Amino acid sequence: MTPEDFDKLQSLLSSRAGYRLTRDRMQLAEHRLGPIARREGYANVEALLANLWANPVASLGWGVIEALLNPETWFRRDRAPFGVFERELLPALAAARPSGQVKVWSAGCSTGQEAWSVAMAGLEAGTRVEVVATDLSHRAIEKAKSGLYTGFEIQRGLNARTMLRWFEPAEGQWRVKSDLAQAERFGRANLL
C-alpha cells in the first residue's frame, strides 16, 4: 500500500465513519484489506484500492471501512470504570427514576460483549435495565444479535459462575439466555 493510498483511506474512514487511522497502522490496514481484495477478485490490496478510488462503489467502500474498524471488545471491559458504573451509577440512576428502569445506549458496541455486560450488571442488581446497542459494522451487529460466543470469548471477562448464570451451551459455543436477551436491542448506527 502506498502512502498516498493510506492517506485516501484515512480520508474515507474519517468522512464516513469518524474513525482515525494513524500512519503506524499502515501494515495492519494492508493485512485487514487482503481478505477483502481476494473476496472481491482483486490481485492485491493495491488493485482493490485503485478500483475503489476510480469507481467509488458504496458497498465496496463500506466493506473496506468495516475491515478497518477496531473489533476489540470483551465482557466487563475496562474493569475500573465498569465497576463504578455497576456499584454507583446504575443504582443512582435506578433510584432517580419513578419506574426504576434504566435505559443505556451502548454506542460502538462491536460484537456485543460490553452491552451484554451492562445488562448483566443491571439484572444482577435487581434493576430493570434496557440496553440499546449500536455499531457501524453489519458483521459485528449480526454476531451481537446472535448472542453466541466461543468459550474463549466468554472467559475473557467472565468467571464460571457468571457464565453459567447468563449463558447456555449451544452449537459447541455459548448462547445468551433468554432472560438476558430480553434486556437488549441491537441495531446498526453511524455515530456521524
Buried (B, 14 or more C-beta within 10 A) or exposed (E): BEEEBBEBBBEBBEEBBEBEBEEEBBEEBBEBBBEBBEEBEBEBBBEBBBBBEEEEEEEBBBBBBBBBBEBEBBBBBEEEEBEEBBEEBBBEBBEEEEEEEBEBEBEBBBBBBBBBBBBBBBBBBEBBBBBBBBBBBEBBBEBBBBBBBEEEBBBBBBEEEBBBBBBEEEEEBBBBBEEBBEBBEBEEBEEE
